[in-house]
Amino acid sequence: MITFPNAKINLGLYVERRRPDNYHDISTVFFPIPLTDVLEIIPSTETRLFTYGNAVACPPGKNLVMKAYHLLKEEFDIPPVDIHLHKHIPDGAGLGGGSSDAAFTATMLNEMFHLGLSDKELAQRVAHIGADCPFFIFNRAMAARGIGDKFEEIEINLSGMTIIVVKPEVSIPTAEAYAGVTPKLPEIDVTEIIRHPIEEWKTLLVNDFEASIFPKHPLLSDIKSSLYDAGAIYAAMSGSGSAIFAFFESDNMADRFMANRLQKGIFKLKI
C-alpha cells in the first residue's frame, strides 16, 4: 500500500500562556497543503524502515513512523512489515512532516490489517506520539488549542490559491522559539480572524514567534518581505519555523518570485 503524507501550515499562531507543566497553551489553525512524502508499507518477515530522499536525522528506532507501528503493535497482533519512506517535506520547518508520516502509518496499518479503529480512535492513539499527529488523521482545516492537541473543525475556502513555501537553511530549535515569546491572549480569536477576507489577514493574522525569531534570523524576515513584494496576498512563518509560506492569487506572480530564486527548498503548490 502506498500513500502520500502531506504537510500543514499554521494560519496564525498565538502563544497564550505557560502551563504548570512548562508546556504552552496556543491557538492556531492547521491547514493541510499538497506538499507530500511517499510512504509504502508491505508485508515482511521482520519490521524494518528504509528512508530515501531528504536526510533523516534520527535513527530508525526513534523515527515517528516506527513509533506509530509499535504503538499499534502493543495493542493488536500486527505482523512484521517493511516501511519505505521517501522524505520530501523539509524537516525543522514547522510543516509537520514527521507527524504526518506517523499518522499516515497508523491509518495504513489500520486499513491493511483490518483493525477496525475509527478516525477518532486512531487520533486518540497517535496523540501519544505527538500533539499534532491527530490533525493528520482528519487532515482538514482545524483550529488547534491547548498544546496543539485540542481540535475544532473550521471552514476555510482557499481553493484556487497558489502557495509558495520557502525553507531556507536555517534551523530553529523549538525551545529557543518558545524562550523568546512573552505569552499573552490575542485581542481577536484566531477563528474569528480566519473568517475575515484573506486580504485582511496581513494586518490581523499573526504568528507570535516571528517577533523574536526574525531579529535573530533576518533571512526569514527578508523572505517574507520578498514574497509580499512579489504580490503575495498573505505571507507568514509556519509554526516555530523556519518555513515561510505565502498565498498568491496569480500563478504568474508566484512564478516570477520563483524565477528570481535559484536555491533549493522552494515549493509551488496549488490548493
N, C-alpha and C positions, 0 to 999 in steps of 0.2 A: 504494500500500500504506500502511495506517495501523496504527500500534502505539501502545502506552501505556507508555513507560518509567517504571518505578516507583522509589520511594525505598528507602532502607535505614535501619536504626537500628543502633547499636552496643550490644550487650549486654555490658557491661564493657569497659574499655579500660585496659590496663596498659602503661606505658612502661618497658621492661625495661632498656635500655642505649643509650648513644650510640655510634654506629659511627664508624670512622675517616673515612668519607666525609661525616660530620656529619649523616647521617640517623639515625633511631632505630629500633631493633627494638621491636616492640609485640606484644601478644597481645590478641585481641578476638574477638567473634563478630558477624558481619554477619548481619542478619535482614531479609528483604525485607518491605516494607509496601505496602498498596494506595493510596498517595498518588502520583499519576501526572502526568506531562506528556503531551502528544499530539504524535506525530511522524508526518508524512506525507512520503513520497518518491515523486515522479512523474518520468517521462522529460521531458527538456527539450533545448533547443538549446545551453544553457550552464549551468554549475553555479552555483546561487545559493542562499542561505539567507535565509528570511523568518522573523522571530520575532514572536510575539504574546504577550499575557498579561503576566506579570511582566517588568519591565525587565531586559535583558541587558546587563551592564556592558562586556563585551569586544566588539571589532569582529568582524564575521562571519568574517574570515580566521583569527582566533585561537580561535574557538569550537571546543569539542571535537568537535562534530558534523562540522564541516568537516575537522578533523584526521583523523577516522575515515575520511571519504571519500577524502582524499588519500593516506592510508596504504595503502588497498587499491588506489587508482588507480595507485600506483607499481608494483604487482606484477601487476595484472590490467587487461585492456582494458575498463574500465568506462565506459560512455557518460555524457554530462552528465545531471544531474538537478536538479530543484528540490526543495529540502528546506524543509518548513514545520514549524516548531517552536513549539508553544504551551506556554509555561512556566507551570506551576502549582506545582511543587515549589520551595520557597523556596531562594534562593542563600545561601551563607555560613551554612549551618545544620548542617552535619555529617550531611546526609541523602544525599549522593552524587548529586544531581540531574544535574550535568553529566557525570559518569562514566557514569551510566545512559543518558543521551541518546547518548553516543558508542558505548557497547556495543550499544545497540539499532540505531543506524545501521549498524554493521558487520554485525550479524545480518540486517538487512533487505536490505542490498546483496548479501550472500552468497546470500540466497534469491532475490531479484529477478533476479540475473544469473547464477545457477547456477554460483557459483564453486567449489562442492564442498568447502568447508572444514568440518571437524568443529568441535564446540564447543571442544575442546582447542586446535585450530589457531587458531581465532578469538581465544581467550583469550590465546594467546602473542603475537598481533599487537597487540591493544588494550592490552596491558601497557605498550607503548611510549608510550601516551597518558597513562595514569595508573595508579598502583599498584592502585587498587580497581576499575578497569574490568573486569578478568576476572571479578570476582564477578557482575556483571550479565549475563555470558554464561550462566552456570549458573543464577543467580537463585534459589538456595535457601540455607537456613541453612548458613553456613560459618564454621569457625574460621579466623582470619587471623593469620599471623605474619610475621616478617621486617619489612619496611617496609609490611606490609599486602598483600603480593603472593604469599604462600605460603598455599594454601588446603587445608583438610581438611573434608570434608562432616561435618556433625553433625546428629543427630536432635533436634529440638525440637518439641513439640506444644503450640501456643498457640491451637489452634482454639477459636472461640467467644469469645475475649477481645475487648474493645473497647479501642482505643488512642486516646488523646488526644495530639496533637502541638501544642506551642506554640512559635511562632517569634517572639520579641519583636524590637523594632527595636534590636538590639544586634549589633555586628559584632566578631568576634574573629579577628584575623589569625593564621594558623597558626604563624608564627614566634613571636608573643607567647605563644601557648598552650604551645609546647614550651619556651620560655625559662623558664617558671615551674615546670617539673616537675623533680624530682630522680629520675632513673631508678633503679628497683630491681626485683628479681624479686618477683613476687607469692608470698604464702605458699601459696596454693592455685591451681592452674592454672585458667584460665577455663573450659575444657571440663569440668572436674570440678564447678565451681560450677554450671554450667548444668544439670547432671544433678540437682541438688537441687530440691525443690519450689519453685515460684515464690514462695511465701510466705516462703521463707528468703533470697531474693535481696537483700532490703532491707539485711540485715546482712552479706552475703557478697560481693555483686557490685558492684564499684567502677569508676568512671571516674576515672583518676588526674588528669585535667585539672580536675576540679571543685574540688579543694583550693586551687588557686592562682587559678582564674578566678572563682569565686563571691565571694571578698572584693573583687575589683576590680569585679565586676558583680553587686551584691546582688540586683538584679531577678531574675536567674536562680535564685538560691537561694530567693527568695520564691515563684517559680512552682513550683519543685519541692515546697516545703513545702505550698503551697496544694493541689497535686494529691494529696498524702498526706492532707491534711485533708479532701479531698472523698471519700476512700475508696479511693484507688489502692492496688493491691497491690504495685506496684513502679514507681518513677519514677527517671529519670536524665537526664543530658545525653547527646546523641548526638555521638560523635566529639569534635572540639575545639570544638563548639558552633556556633551558640548555641541550637539547638532543644532543648527539654526534652520528653520523652515519658513517658507513663505507661500502664500496663495496668490496666484495670478489669474486674472480673467481672460488674458490673451496668451495663446501659445507663442506668438511672435515675441512678446516681451520676455517670456521665460527663456526662449531660445537665444535672445540677444544677451541675456545675463550669462547663459552657459557658454556662449561663443567667446566671451571675454575671460573665461576661467578655464585654465588648462590642467589644473591639478586634479588628482583623484578625489573621490569622496563627494561627488556632486551627483544627485539623482533627480531626474524629472519624472513625475508621476501624474496620472490622470485620475481624478475621482469619478 
